[in-house]
Amino acid sequence: MTHAILIDNIGELTTNDPDLGAGIGGRLSDAAVVIDGDRIAWVGPASEAPAADERIDAAGRAVLPGWVDSHTHMVFAGDRTAEFEARMAGEGYAAGGINVTVNATRAASDAELGANLGRLVGEALRDGTTTMETKTGYGLTVEDEVRSARVAASQVDAVTFLGAHLVPAGADPAEYVDLVTGPMLAAVAPLVSAVDVFCETGAFDGDATERILTAATAAGLATRVHGNQLGHGPGTQLAVAHGALSVDHLGFLDDADVEALAGSWANGSRGTVATVLPACDLSTRMPLAPARRLLDAGAVVAIASNCNPGTSYTSSMGFCVATAVLQMGLSIQEAVRAATLGGAIALGMHEDRWVDPRGEAQGRVGVIAPGARADVQLLDAPSVTHLAYRPGMRLTHGVWKAGVRAV
C-alpha cells in the first residue's frame, strides 16, 4: 500500500510539461503536487488538490524537478589538487592528466571506490540532483573497467563505458583501440547502457572515434562523444552522423557544427543533444560553450556538472545553472530546463519507461507530471530565478527521489 504525499501552497511550480503550465518551464503558480509511491500522481492548482495521507506546506516556495546530471566521472581514487593549483597559476590543460587518476584508481579497492562514489552521490543528492550518470574511464584495463562499471551500477542511474578516455601510458594506440572495441567492450557491455569516446587531440582521433562508435552500435549500446573541448575537431560531426545521444563539452564549434546539431532534430526525429559543462569550462579556463547560439539555432541543450577530480570537481548543478544564466546568456527558464529535462533527453530517460542499472523499471525524469518518477526539489526561495539571482547560495530546502524524501 502506497503513502500519498500532497505538497501544496507552492508559489511557483516548474513542470517542464507545456500541457500543465505556461512558458518554457510549464510553470504554474499557487500549485500543488501529489506523490504516490515512487511516481507523481497529480499536478494542478492547489485549490483543486485531492486528499492525501500526508500534507507538506511549501509556504510559497518554488518546486521544480530534481536535477538530471547527464555527465560525470565519479568512479575514481586519488587527488589532483596540485594540477588545479598549477592551472590556476597559468599552466594549460592537457588530456594527459587523466593518467594520474588512472594510476590511483587501479591501486584502490572496490570498497574504496564505492565509498568515494557514495560520498559524491550523497553530496549531489543533498543539492537536488536526483538522477546521475557516471562513466568508467579511470581503469583502462579490462579488469579495472569492469569493476568500475560494477561499482557505478550499484549507485547511479546510468553507467557509460569510457574505455576510450585516454590511451594508457606505454600502450600502442592502435592496439589499445582494438582492445576497447573487442575484449573490453564485450566484458563491460552487460553493465552499461552507453559507450563514450574522448575525441580530442591527445586522446582519440576521428578514425579511432569512428571505430569505437561503430563497435558500440553493433553491440546494441547507445553512444556519446566528448568533443570539441580543447579545439575544433571532428567529434561533433561524428556524434551527429552516428546518432549519438549527446556530444559534450563543445567549446570550439563552427557554423557547420551548430547547424548539424540543430538539424539532427529536424522533422521530429531523435537528434543529438548538445551538452554544455560550464563548471569544467571555468575550471580549465577554456571558452564557455556557445549555449545561447545552440538554442537559437534550434539545438536541444543539456547542462551537466562533469564532476571529476581533474577538471570539474563539483556536482553543484545549481552553480552550473547560475553560470549558464550569468555568463552563457541563457534565461533562467532555459537553464533550468537544460539541467532537468535536457539531461533526461541526453540520457534517453524522458520517455515513459526506462530501466536502471539494477534492472528496475523507472518513470520518466526531468518533469513533474503524472506518471513521472517522483523526483522533486523544494527551494528555499519563491522562484527558480533565485538560483541565478543569489548565486553561490544553497537554496535546497527539500528533495524527494523516487518518492522518498532525502533532504
Buried (B, 14 or more C-beta within 10 A) or exposed (E): EEEBBBBBBBBBBBBBBEEBBEEBBBBBBBBBBBBBBBBBBBBBBBEEBEEBEEBBEBEBBBBBBBBBBBBBBBBBBBBBEEBBEBBEEEEEBBBEBBBBBBEBBBEBEEEBBBBBBBEBBEBBBBBBBBBBBBBBBBBBBBEBBBBBBBBBBEBBBBBBBBBBBBBBEEBEEEEBBEBBBEEBBEBBBEBBBBBBBBBBEEBBBEEBBBBBBEBBBEBEBBBBBBBBBBEEBBBBBBBBBBBBBBBBBBBBBEEEBBBBBBBBBEEEEEBBBBBBBBBBBBBBEBEBBBBBBBBEBBBBBBBBBBBBBBBBBBBBBBBBBBBBBBEBBBBBBBBBBBBBBBBBBBBBBBEEEBEBBEEEEBBBBBBBBBEBBBBBBBBBBBBBBBBBBBBEEEBBBBBBBBBEEBB
